[in-house]
Every structure is written in C-alpha cells, then in structure tokens.
C-alpha cells in the first residue's frame, strides 16, 4: 500500500506540464548526483490484511488488559464510549492546528471548552490548550516562575513524581537555578509546614508541591501556599484532575499555577504516552503562559467565534524571545479529557472522586488486616494511592498476581530516582474501575503468598 | 435547533441516577480544610445531548477527511485508517508504563522496528522517541549538542539559523541556552557559503537547517556548508519538517548532518489531531549516542530491553516514560505498509505533485524557487492581486471554495507569502481543481475585489476579529 492516487497516465500529463521526462530528471535538476542515496534497505510493501496480522502479533506479545493496581502517574480509569466516538471523528483527528480560524471552529470551540473545564476545576483564570505531558508541564511552569520572579532557587517536594523531577532538571539545567528538595514527614508522608519554613527564603522563585503527592498523600496546600507567599515566591500546585472532584482547588489555596498530567481524564494508558499536560495560571501570569490559547471573539456580523489568541507570546511570532518553543502539543488528548469531563459533568466528577477514595480506603483496610503488611505512613491521608511496607517477597507477590491477570502494586525500589529508602515498599493504586470482587481477590492472593 | 451553544449553555438534563458506579460503601469524608468549596460550573447532560453537541461542532471543521489541506511545511498527507485501527488494539492501549519489560515485548518490538526503519531512511545510528513534537525534538537535539561540547570542554555559545527557518528553531535554541545568529539567504533563497563564512567562528556550536528549505528549494551548497561547519569544529542539525521530500532520495546523515529530528505526524502519516499528539524522535550519529535521553530500546539475545545511558553523560529525561506510543505505533505501521519502494515513491510523487502545481502557477505569480521545487514551494502574491487585496484575503476565499488554506506569511523572507505543499496523497483531479480555484481567485481579486476581501462567507462564521480577542481576552466561559 502506498496511498498514492496517481495513475501512470496522470503522471505522463503531469511531467508534460512540468516539462521533464520523468521524476529522475526533475530531481537531477535540483540534487547533485553524489548526494543521492542508495536504494533503501527495507522490506517490501504489505497489504492491509498482512499489516493487521503483523501488528496483532505484536499486540499479543504484550500482557495487556490486566486488572491494574499500579499507578504512580499513569492510571487505569474507565473511559466511556462517547469519548472514543467523538474523538474518533475524523473531522477532529485529521485537522491541523487551527490556523485558519473560520474553517476550524470545531477544534477551536472544543479547546475553549477544554480551557473552561480546566479553569472550573482548578479555579484559576487562564488555561492553555495543553502541554506534552505532566512532566513537561511542571518544567515549563518552573521556567515561567524563574523568568517572572527573576529569582534563581526552586523548592520541590521530594514527593513530587520522580519522572517530573527528572524532566524538570533537564529543562532548567541552563538557567543557572538551584533546586532544593524538601523531605517528607515520615509519619504523614507529606510536607510539614515547619520543614518548608526552615528552608524557604526570599531568593526562592517557586515552591512546587504535588497534591495528592507521589505516594498518594494529601498535602496541607493552604499552609504551604501561605508560607510560599510570605516569601514572594510563586506556588505551583501539581494536581490530579480526578481528585479535584473532592479536594480544594488550587485557586482556593492561593496557587499561582496549577499543572498536572491529564491522562486520568478519558485517555488510555498506552505505556505512558500519549497523554497530555494541563496548565492554568492566575490572570497576572496570563501573558507569560507557554503554548496555544484560544479566545472568544466575534465575526464581522457580530456572531460569536473562537480564535488562537495572545499569539505574540509564541515562537512563530517572537522566535527566540518566545515564552516557550512549544508548537504542536497534545490537542486530541486534551479533547478526550474535555469530552470525558463533559460526559461526567460536575456531579459525575464528584462521584468519580468519591468512588476513587472509597475504593482505595476499602482496599487499604483489607490489606492492612493481612499479616506482613504495614502502612508506610501511619498518619497519612491518602486519595487513591497508598504505600505498604511488607516483609514478604515482593517479586513473588507480583508473579502470583500476574498469574491471575492482576498487575500488582509498584515496588518503589524499582524507581531508581527515588534514591533508595523505599526497600520492601509497595505502592497500590485503586481507581473507580476496580470492583469489590477484584479488590477482594487481590487481598486473598496477598494473604496467601 | 440552535447548534451554536457552548457546552455550559446546555442546561443540565440528567436524572438522579449515578454516572460512576461504586460497589463498596461510600467512604469519602475528609477534613474540611482539604475539601473543595466551590462547585465547578460544568453541566450534567445526557449522552444524547453531548453526542449532538460535539457532532455538530465537528461539522464546523475543515479536515483532511473533508478537503485538501495544502499547508506548506505541515505535510498533511492522508492518515491511513488501518493505522488507527491498529492503535486501538487493547494489546497496546492498556499497557502500564511500569510493567516489567517481559510483559511488554510487543510494544518494545514496535519501538525497535521503528528505530530500524528511521535509521535506514535517515542514516542516523540511534534514536530517542521521548520528544513529543518537532519543537521538543529540536530542544532535545540542541541539548545533545550542548552536552557534546561540554564533554569536550569547549565553550560554544551560538547556533546559526537561516532567516528562512521555522520559528521553533530560534525558540528552541534560546531555550537550550544558546545565542542565535541569523544567516541571510541569498537571492535564490538558499544559504550561501560566503554568507555563512561571515558569521562562522569558534563560538559556533551548530547550524540548524531545513533541507529542502521552507521555500521548497534544495540547499545545493549543502556539502560545502557541512564541510565548512565541520572544519570549524561545529555540528550540523537537520530539521526534519521537510523529510517528506527526500525519503529514499537522500539521507541527512550521508550529506553531513550529525543530529536531526523527524516529525512522525508529518512524513510518517500519523494524524495531527488538531494540534497533537505528535512525535519528534531525535536521531544522532554514533559519536553522540551517550548523550541521548534514557531509555531507548535495544535487542539482546532475542529479547527487547530498555537501555539506560550513563546518567552523567546523558542530557537527562525529556518527557515522562518512553514517548507518544500510539504515534510511534502508527508510524511503524506506515513504514511497514509502504516498504522500501513505497516510501521512495511517496517522496518522489510529493515532489512531482508540488512541481505540477508550480508549473500551472509560475506564469501568474512570483516563485522564489524558480522553475522547479522539491515537495513544496513558497510564492509571493505581491503584484498578482487586485488593488488592496492581500494574501490573507486569498486564503479566506479558498475557504469559501471548500479548501483549507495553504500556509501564509511564512517564510518571513517572502513578501505576501503563500506556501503550498500538496503531498503525494492527492489525486490529479484534486490538484487541477485546486489550481483552477486559486487562479479564479486571483482573477476575482481584480474583477470583484469586494468578494475576496469579504471572504469567507460560506464557513460557519465570517472573518473573525483577532485583534479584539487579544485586546480583551475571553479565555473561558
């Protein structure tokens, strides 16, 4: 298959119009012979049927469709049918970035609705159209803070997702910035006010706190934000959209920037990509925001319409002075989130958050009763993830679970960027998708291994 | 029925039935201080209402599936449907990133196969799939260049970028901590060795080039340019935005490039999604391997594994996990479907299609590329239109005629620019009709300038006020 709808008769007519005898002549007019490549050393073409069978084979080599108790940044939530139906409409997925606004009102209004939903959930004033993922969204938020405050220290929680910390470190390496990592409290698994108070000073550009944090625990964002503000630093909250059905909004505790991973809303896991990152900021930071932003306007007859706006921040206008180099982002993934949130509505998003915490608490209580499992943070308040320390053989646990098609908890010693300290620790994620029966099965296997 | 509402204008119409099932006892009490106070303003509406809302919205989009989309430098080629079908296989979509390697051998094999394909097509030795888009790839490539010089204790602070380059080039170089030097294109729209020599010195780390460039012109001095740069100890970066012109025709690595990114969502047919997800894999020659982000896939004794570079040497991580997997998957399927000959044929036909349009327009407008081009060309509409009519008006009038408009006002070095990239997947009939429409609009701009200036009138909205949108931003409901 090559998808070229041109016959040899067509070609002949085209060559006549161009004034060459064939493609080779056309190329030789432009490319010196010495630069030409040898014939590609790749196999021949395949039919659609052969292709399907080849990729079916690859897919079957994966262990997939497991009952998933693993999270740590990517979660197994249920995706309702309407998401696939709408996002699967080719009018959306085969369109480009909406440069010609009048011919792109579908995409533009969808982005406007997405931005509105992010603003509603975070409480903040301005959302962009999306970032590549949660990790790059955190990195870009930190860059925004450094540039805005012109200060050169950043405080991040040690309970910020290690993948995010790692990407942020790559992104800001050239900015001459010091990164200070705050320890979490052993009992609560969250950052204590005093710890932050002791290390923060006037040279700090931003404090980055994830809530619920990497270990699943809920932070006292209000207190941490107040301390941050007192030193004129920006408070960057890294939040889980699902939790915002229940937990305080970034605006309510005074965050300047809210960012996070959006996969939890309407996107499949796909080995961690493709997902999307979201970013919302206060009105004061609107012009500093990276990425595409859609705004509402009117056409020449006064009819409502939508356009890309505040474009003088962006690379195609400002080139090296742009707020970011981002161009293509993750529009279709953020659109999936938009449709997902629209399907649930405010009431459904609350139900979603409540189902997550309820099921996680049920699972926690079941596991706590099993001999050999102790909660790592005895005073922690968690959302849909929690950590247990165990004296059992972790490898064996997960092997046994896999035999029953269960993807067991994450062994934290596997995450090398945590730099140790979490041997024998298992992190469980329990979303609304897990049934009571599945949780009971998990507990039953854990107790017999 | 009024189909012009925004979502929040649809009244809540669901009954009291729960939408999220919970088969354990509800146990969601938390301390008030952690609790949300406000209720988000998102209506609770039925699936039926929602389906209508978004289906109607979709009808307000022009897309590749509804019309020709000749956006220069964007390679809007047909997105094969079988690739979408493959990407929906549960075997791929339900894999968690922290599964053990043994349980995701299929996905790893797909990544390995794509690396092999891209290596053969580009000549580069190793690839990372972490970058999520072209600009992200540029940033990655530039960090690799910076790290390479750091490892050699060389202080090189500047990146050369031609004035015809995409805006992301200088923006990415700035983000990577470099200073940008712009080099002027000559009268043929290409970089001349003489102009380059004037800005070349020991501070220069690398030069970023798009080949063919954004005018659609092949940089015929490329060999001399890469030699000048390498003699200066500098590296060459290939912006892969225009790779669709050269698959099987020339290989960036063979003609002297050291680092490159590829836009899978352009050359390798994966859909653009209205602005992503994309994928911008970065390829390097072997001497730069140790600087790549971790991990990438290797094959050891028949098993696929993630390889992690030494932490001190690697530039670090660019994105969580391994890359935009569904995009990687679709690109891999595309390469397999076309095979060696199909890929070469795709590029060749892309070049023929662009030249065919050029041959029909060259007597009507000024084309900096001259009489032939690669897979796209830029033209200047200055002097070709009626009084007071601009390129923007022509673009809007094309919308009235059912076409998406080509890229306009880019490259910046062409006055009243319009940049056309038809791709290889359009039929001759479509190309003929497009050209005819364009020529009619040129005529109309003289005979009935008002109609062109008032365009579009056949779209869901008329010309939108962008100035007002930026002056008084309304960014949400």
Contacts between the chains, C-beta under 8 A, distances in Angstrom:
chain1	res1	chain2	res2	distance
A	1	B	80	7.3
A	1	B	337	4.6
A	1	B	338	6.8
A	1	B	342	7.1
A	2	B	337	7.8
A	2	B	338	5.2
A	2	B	342	3.9
A	2	B	345	5.6
A	2	B	346	6.1
A	3	B	77	7.5
A	3	B	78	5.1
A	3	B	80	6.1
A	3	B	269	7.7
A	3	B	338	8.0
A	3	B	346	7.7
A	3	B	424	7.6
A	3	B	425	5.1
A	4	B	345	6.5
A	4	B	346	6.7
A	4	B	349	5.1
A	4	B	424	5.1
A	4	B	425	6.5
A	5	B	425	6.9
A	5	B	426	7.3
A	5	B	427	4.2
A	6	B	349	6.1
A	6	B	352	7.9
A	6	B	353	7.8
A	6	B	424	7.7
A	6	B	427	6.7
A	6	B	428	6.1
A	10	B	427	7.7
A	10	B	428	4.1
A	11	B	352	7.0
A	13	B	428	7.1
A	14	B	352	5.8
A	14	B	353	7.7
A	14	B	355	7.9
A	14	B	356	4.5
A	14	B	428	6.6
A	15	B	352	7.6
A	17	B	356	5.9
A	17	B	359	4.6
A	17	B	360	6.7
A	18	B	352	7.4
A	18	B	355	4.8
A	18	B	356	6.1
A	18	B	358	7.8
A	18	B	359	4.7
A	18	B	372	7.3
A	19	B	359	6.9
A	19	B	371	7.9
A	20	B	355	8.0
A	23	B	348	4.7
A	23	B	349	8.0
A	23	B	351	7.0
A	23	B	352	5.9
A	26	B	351	6.4
A	26	B	352	6.7
A	26	B	355	6.0
A	26	B	372	6.4
A	27	B	249	6.4
A	27	B	348	7.5
A	27	B	351	6.9
A	29	B	372	5.5
A	30	B	217	7.9
A	30	B	218	4.5
A	30	B	220	7.2
A	30	B	372	6.3
A	30	B	373	8.0
A	30	B	374	6.6
A	31	B	218	5.5
A	31	B	220	7.7
A	31	B	249	7.0
A	31	B	250	6.4
A	32	B	220	6.8
A	32	B	223	7.5
A	34	B	223	7.5
A	35	B	222	7.2
A	35	B	223	6.8
A	35	B	250	5.2
A	35	B	254	7.4
A	35	B	255	5.3
A	36	B	249	6.6
A	36	B	250	5.8
A	37	B	123	7.8
A	37	B	248	6.3
A	37	B	249	6.1
A	37	B	250	5.0
A	37	B	251	4.8
A	37	B	254	6.4
A	39	B	248	7.2
A	39	B	340	6.6
A	39	B	344	7.6
A	40	B	120	5.8
A	40	B	121	6.6
A	40	B	247	7.7
A	40	B	248	4.9
A	40	B	340	4.0
A	40	B	343	6.3
A	40	B	344	6.2
A	41	B	120	5.6
A	41	B	340	7.1
A	42	B	117	6.3
A	42	B	120	5.5
A	42	B	121	7.9
A	42	B	335	7.1
A	42	B	339	6.1
A	42	B	340	4.1
A	42	B	343	7.2
A	43	B	336	7.6
A	43	B	339	5.6
A	43	B	340	7.0
A	44	B	339	4.3
A	44	B	340	6.7
A	44	B	341	6.8
A	45	B	337	6.4
A	45	B	338	5.7
A	45	B	339	3.7
A	45	B	341	6.7
A	45	B	342	4.7
A	46	B	336	5.6
A	46	B	337	5.4
A	46	B	339	6.8
A	48	B	82	5.0
A	48	B	337	7.7
A	51	B	82	5.8
A	51	B	86	7.4
A	51	B	333	6.0
A	51	B	336	6.1
A	51	B	337	5.3
A	52	B	82	6.5
A	52	B	85	7.2
A	52	B	86	6.9
A	54	B	336	6.5
A	55	B	86	4.5
A	55	B	89	6.9
A	55	B	110	7.8
A	55	B	329	7.7
A	55	B	333	6.1
A	56	B	89	6.9
A	56	B	91	7.7
A	57	B	106	7.7
A	58	B	91	7.6
A	58	B	92	7.9
A	58	B	106	4.1
A	58	B	107	7.5
A	58	B	109	5.7
A	58	B	110	5.4
A	59	B	89	4.3
A	59	B	90	7.5
A	59	B	91	2.7
A	59	B	92	5.5
A	59	B	106	5.5
A	60	B	91	6.0
A	60	B	106	6.6
A	61	B	91	8.0
A	61	B	105	4.5
A	61	B	106	3.3
A	61	B	109	6.6
A	62	B	91	4.9
A	62	B	92	6.8
A	62	B	95	5.5
A	62	B	103	6.7
A	62	B	104	5.1
A	62	B	105	6.9
A	62	B	106	4.1
A	62	B	107	5.7
A	63	B	95	8.0
A	63	B	99	6.9
A	63	B	103	3.8
A	63	B	104	7.2
A	64	B	90	5.6
A	64	B	91	4.7
A	64	B	92	7.3
A	64	B	93	7.8
A	64	B	94	4.6
A	64	B	95	5.4
A	65	B	90	5.2
A	65	B	91	7.8
A	65	B	94	5.0
A	66	B	94	7.3
A	66	B	96	7.7
A	66	B	99	8.0
A	68	B	94	7.9
A	68	B	96	5.9
A	70	B	96	5.1
A	70	B	98	5.7
A	70	B	99	7.6
A	72	B	98	6.0
A	73	B	97	7.8
A	73	B	320	6.4
A	74	B	96	6.2
A	74	B	97	5.4
A	74	B	98	7.7
A	74	B	321	7.6
A	76	B	94	7.5
A	76	B	96	7.1
A	80	B	47	8.0
A	82	B	47	5.5
A	82	B	50	6.1
A	82	B	51	6.3
A	84	B	88	8.0
A	85	B	51	6.9
A	86	B	50	7.9
A	86	B	51	7.3
A	86	B	54	4.4
A	86	B	55	7.5
A	86	B	58	7.6
A	88	B	84	7.9
A	89	B	54	7.6
A	89	B	55	7.1
A	89	B	58	4.6
A	90	B	63	6.2
A	90	B	64	7.6
A	90	B	65	3.7
A	91	B	58	3.9
A	91	B	59	6.7
A	91	B	61	4.5
A	91	B	63	4.7
A	91	B	65	6.5
A	91	B	66	6.4
A	92	B	58	5.7
A	92	B	61	6.6
A	92	B	63	7.2
A	92	B	273	7.5
A	92	B	274	5.8
A	93	B	63	7.8
A	93	B	79	7.5
A	93	B	84	7.8
A	93	B	271	4.8
A	93	B	273	5.3
A	93	B	274	7.2
A	94	B	63	4.3
A	94	B	64	3.8
A	94	B	65	4.5
A	94	B	79	5.6
A	94	B	271	5.4
A	94	B	272	7.4
A	95	B	61	5.2
A	95	B	62	7.1
A	95	B	63	4.1
A	95	B	64	7.2
A	95	B	272	6.9
A	95	B	273	7.7
A	95	B	274	4.4
A	96	B	69	6.5
A	96	B	71	5.9
A	96	B	74	5.8
A	96	B	76	6.1
A	96	B	272	4.9
A	96	B	274	7.0
A	96	B	275	7.4
A	96	B	404	7.7
A	97	B	272	7.1
A	97	B	274	6.9
A	97	B	275	4.2
A	98	B	274	6.6
A	98	B	275	7.1
A	99	B	71	7.6
A	99	B	405	8.0
A	99	B	407	7.7
A	100	B	62	7.4
A	100	B	395	6.7
A	100	B	396	7.8
A	100	B	399	6.2
A	100	B	404	6.2
A	100	B	405	5.1
A	101	B	461	7.9
A	101	B	464	5.0
A	101	B	466	7.5
A	102	B	396	6.8
A	102	B	399	5.8
A	102	B	456	5.0
A	102	B	459	4.2
A	102	B	460	7.4
A	102	B	461	5.6
A	102	B	462	7.0
A	102	B	463	6.6
A	102	B	464	6.3
A	103	B	61	7.2
A	103	B	62	4.0
A	103	B	399	4.8
A	103	B	404	5.8
A	103	B	405	7.5
A	103	B	456	7.5
A	103	B	459	5.7
A	104	B	60	7.9
A	104	B	61	5.8
A	104	B	62	6.9
A	104	B	274	7.7
A	105	B	57	7.5
A	105	B	60	3.9
A	105	B	61	7.0
A	105	B	459	7.6
A	105	B	460	4.9
A	105	B	461	6.0
A	106	B	57	4.4
A	106	B	58	5.1
A	106	B	59	7.0
A	106	B	60	4.3
A	106	B	61	3.5
A	107	B	61	5.7
A	107	B	274	4.1
A	107	B	275	7.3
A	109	B	6	6.7
A	109	B	57	5.7
A	109	B	60	7.3
A	110	B	54	7.4
A	110	B	57	6.1
A	110	B	274	7.7
A	111	B	275	7.9
A	112	B	6	7.0
A	112	B	475	7.8
A	112	B	476	7.2
A	112	B	477	7.9
A	113	B	6	6.2
A	113	B	7	4.8
A	113	B	8	8.0
A	113	B	477	7.8
A	115	B	475	5.9
A	115	B	476	5.1
A	116	B	6	7.7
A	116	B	7	7.5
A	116	B	8	6.8
A	116	B	476	3.9
A	116	B	477	4.5
A	117	B	40	7.7
A	117	B	42	6.0
A	119	B	475	7.7
A	119	B	476	4.3
A	120	B	40	3.9
A	120	B	41	5.3
A	120	B	42	5.7
A	120	B	476	7.7
A	121	B	40	5.5
A	123	B	38	6.4
A	125	B	475	7.6
A	125	B	476	7.9
A	126	B	473	7.8
A	126	B	475	5.2
A	126	B	476	7.5
A	127	B	475	7.2
A	127	B	476	6.9
A	129	B	275	6.6
A	130	B	275	7.9
A	130	B	276	7.2
A	132	B	132	3.7
A	132	B	133	6.7
A	132	B	136	6.2
A	132	B	276	7.8
A	132	B	277	8.0
A	132	B	319	5.9
A	133	B	132	6.9
A	133	B	319	5.7
A	133	B	320	5.4
A	134	B	320	6.5
A	135	B	317	7.6
A	135	B	319	5.9
A	135	B	320	4.1
A	136	B	132	7.4
A	136	B	136	7.6
A	136	B	318	7.8
A	136	B	319	5.9
A	161	B	320	7.6
A	163	B	317	7.0
A	163	B	320	3.9
A	163	B	321	6.8
A	164	B	320	6.9
A	166	B	316	6.5
A	166	B	317	4.3
A	167	B	316	7.6
A	167	B	317	5.0
A	167	B	318	6.5
A	167	B	319	6.2
A	167	B	320	6.5
A	169	B	316	5.9
A	169	B	317	8.0
A	170	B	143	7.1
A	170	B	293	7.5
A	170	B	315	6.2
A	170	B	316	3.4
A	170	B	317	5.7
A	170	B	318	6.1
A	173	B	143	7.8
A	173	B	316	7.1
A	174	B	146	7.5
A	174	B	175	7.9
A	174	B	176	6.4
A	174	B	177	3.2
A	175	B	177	7.8
A	218	B	30	7.2
A	218	B	34	5.3
A	220	B	33	7.2
A	220	B	34	7.8
A	222	B	33	6.3
A	244	B	36	6.8
A	244	B	40	7.9
A	245	B	36	7.5
A	246	B	28	6.5
A	246	B	30	7.0
A	246	B	35	6.9
A	246	B	36	6.1
A	247	B	30	7.8
A	247	B	34	5.9
A	247	B	35	6.9
A	247	B	36	5.8
A	248	B	33	7.8
A	248	B	34	6.1
A	248	B	35	6.2
A	248	B	36	5.4
A	248	B	37	6.9
A	249	B	36	5.9
A	249	B	37	7.8
A	249	B	38	6.5
A	252	B	36	7.1
A	252	B	37	5.7
A	252	B	38	7.1
A	261	B	320	7.5
A	268	B	93	4.1
A	268	B	94	6.5
A	269	B	93	7.1
A	269	B	94	6.2
A	269	B	95	6.3
A	269	B	96	5.4
A	269	B	97	7.1
A	270	B	92	6.6
A	270	B	93	5.6
A	270	B	95	6.9
A	270	B	325	4.6
A	270	B	326	5.6
A	271	B	92	7.8
A	271	B	95	4.7
A	271	B	96	7.4
A	271	B	97	5.0
A	271	B	99	7.9
A	271	B	104	6.5
A	271	B	107	5.5
A	271	B	321	6.6
A	271	B	322	6.1
A	271	B	325	4.8
A	272	B	96	7.8
A	272	B	97	3.2
A	272	B	320	6.0
A	272	B	321	3.0
A	272	B	322	6.3
A	272	B	325	7.4
A	273	B	97	8.0
A	273	B	132	7.4
A	273	B	277	7.8
A	273	B	319	7.4
A	273	B	320	7.9
A	273	B	321	5.8
A	273	B	322	6.4
A	273	B	323	5.3
A	273	B	324	4.3
A	273	B	325	4.8
A	273	B	326	7.7
A	273	B	327	8.0
A	274	B	132	7.3
A	274	B	276	7.9
A	274	B	277	3.8
A	274	B	324	3.8
A	274	B	325	6.7
A	274	B	326	5.7
A	274	B	327	6.2
A	275	B	320	7.9
A	276	B	276	7.8
A	276	B	277	7.5
A	286	B	473	6.9
A	286	B	475	7.7
A	292	B	275	6.5
A	293	B	473	7.9
A	293	B	475	6.2
A	294	B	475	7.3
A	295	B	469	4.2
A	295	B	470	7.2
A	295	B	473	5.1
A	295	B	474	5.7
A	295	B	475	5.5
A	296	B	469	7.1
A	296	B	474	4.1
A	296	B	475	7.7
A	297	B	464	5.4
A	297	B	465	4.9
A	297	B	466	6.8
A	297	B	468	5.4
A	297	B	469	3.8
A	297	B	474	7.6
A	298	B	464	7.3
A	298	B	465	5.8
A	298	B	468	7.2
A	299	B	461	4.3
A	299	B	462	4.1
A	299	B	463	6.1
A	299	B	464	5.1
A	299	B	465	7.1
A	300	B	454	7.9
A	300	B	462	4.9
A	300	B	463	5.3
A	300	B	465	7.4
A	301	B	462	5.6
A	303	B	461	5.6
A	303	B	462	7.1
A	304	B	4	7.2
A	304	B	461	7.8
A	305	B	460	8.0
A	305	B	461	3.9
A	305	B	464	4.6
A	306	B	464	7.8
A	307	B	464	5.1
A	307	B	466	5.1
A	307	B	469	5.0
A	309	B	466	7.0
A	309	B	469	4.4
A	309	B	470	5.1
A	309	B	473	6.1
A	309	B	475	7.6
A	310	B	470	5.8
A	310	B	473	6.4
A	311	B	470	7.3
A	312	B	470	7.5
A	314	B	167	7.8
A	315	B	135	7.1
A	315	B	167	4.2
A	315	B	168	5.2
A	315	B	170	7.7
A	315	B	171	3.7
A	316	B	166	7.9
A	316	B	167	4.1
A	316	B	168	7.9
A	316	B	410	7.5
A	317	B	167	7.2
A	318	B	167	7.7
A	318	B	171	7.4
A	319	B	167	5.0
A	319	B	170	4.3
A	319	B	171	6.0
A	319	B	180	7.8
A	320	B	170	3.9
A	320	B	171	5.9
A	320	B	173	6.7
A	320	B	174	4.0
A	320	B	180	4.9
A	321	B	174	7.4
A	322	B	167	7.4
A	322	B	171	4.5
A	322	B	174	7.6
A	324	B	171	7.2
A	324	B	175	7.2
A	325	B	135	4.5
A	325	B	136	7.9
A	325	B	138	6.9
A	325	B	139	6.0
A	325	B	168	5.3
A	325	B	171	3.7
A	325	B	172	4.3
A	325	B	174	7.7
A	325	B	175	5.2
A	326	B	133	7.4
A	326	B	135	5.9
A	326	B	136	7.6
A	327	B	133	6.4
A	327	B	134	6.7
A	327	B	135	4.7
A	327	B	167	7.9
A	327	B	168	5.4
A	328	B	132	7.9
A	328	B	133	3.9
A	328	B	134	6.4
A	328	B	135	7.1
A	328	B	265	6.8
A	328	B	272	7.3
A	328	B	275	6.1
A	328	B	276	4.6
A	328	B	277	7.9
A	328	B	278	4.2
A	329	B	133	7.0
A	329	B	275	5.7
A	329	B	276	4.5
A	330	B	132	7.1
A	330	B	273	7.9
A	330	B	275	7.9
A	330	B	276	4.4
A	330	B	277	4.8
A	331	B	273	5.2
A	331	B	274	4.4
A	331	B	275	3.4
A	331	B	276	4.8
A	331	B	277	7.8
A	332	B	271	7.8
A	332	B	273	3.3
A	332	B	274	6.3
A	332	B	275	7.9
A	332	B	276	6.6
A	332	B	277	6.2
A	333	B	273	7.9
A	333	B	276	7.4
A	333	B	277	5.8
A	335	B	273	7.9
A	335	B	274	7.1
A	339	B	50	7.4
A	339	B	54	6.4
A	341	B	42	6.2
A	342	B	7	5.5
A	342	B	42	6.9
A	342	B	45	7.4
A	342	B	50	5.8
A	342	B	53	7.8
A	343	B	19	7.7
A	343	B	47	6.9
A	343	B	50	5.9
A	344	B	19	5.9
A	344	B	20	7.2
A	344	B	42	7.9
A	345	B	12	7.0
A	345	B	14	6.9
A	345	B	19	7.5
A	345	B	42	5.4
A	345	B	43	5.8
A	345	B	44	3.3
A	345	B	45	6.4
A	346	B	39	5.7
A	346	B	40	4.8
A	346	B	41	7.1
A	346	B	42	4.6
A	346	B	43	7.5
A	346	B	44	6.4
A	347	B	14	7.5
A	347	B	19	7.2
A	347	B	44	4.7
A	348	B	19	4.1
A	348	B	20	6.0
A	348	B	44	6.7
A	349	B	40	6.8
A	349	B	42	7.1
A	351	B	18	5.6
A	351	B	19	6.1
A	351	B	20	4.1
A	351	B	22	7.4
A	352	B	20	4.8
A	353	B	28	7.3
A	354	B	20	8.0
A	354	B	22	7.0
A	354	B	26	6.2
A	354	B	28	3.9
A	355	B	20	5.0
A	355	B	21	7.3
A	355	B	22	4.1
A	357	B	27	7.2
A	357	B	28	4.9
A	357	B	30	7.5
A	358	B	22	5.8
A	358	B	24	5.6
A	358	B	25	6.9
A	358	B	26	5.3
A	358	B	27	4.5
A	358	B	28	5.4
A	359	B	22	7.0
A	359	B	24	5.6
A	361	B	27	4.9
A	362	B	24	4.2
A	362	B	25	7.4
A	362	B	27	7.0
A	381	B	30	6.7
A	381	B	31	7.3
A	381	B	34	7.2
A	402	B	103	7.3
A	407	B	96	6.0
A	407	B	99	6.5
A	410	B	98	5.5
A	414	B	98	7.2
A	432	B	20	5.6
A	432	B	21	7.6
A	432	B	22	6.9
A	435	B	23	5.8
A	436	B	23	4.7
A	436	B	24	5.1
A	439	B	24	7.6
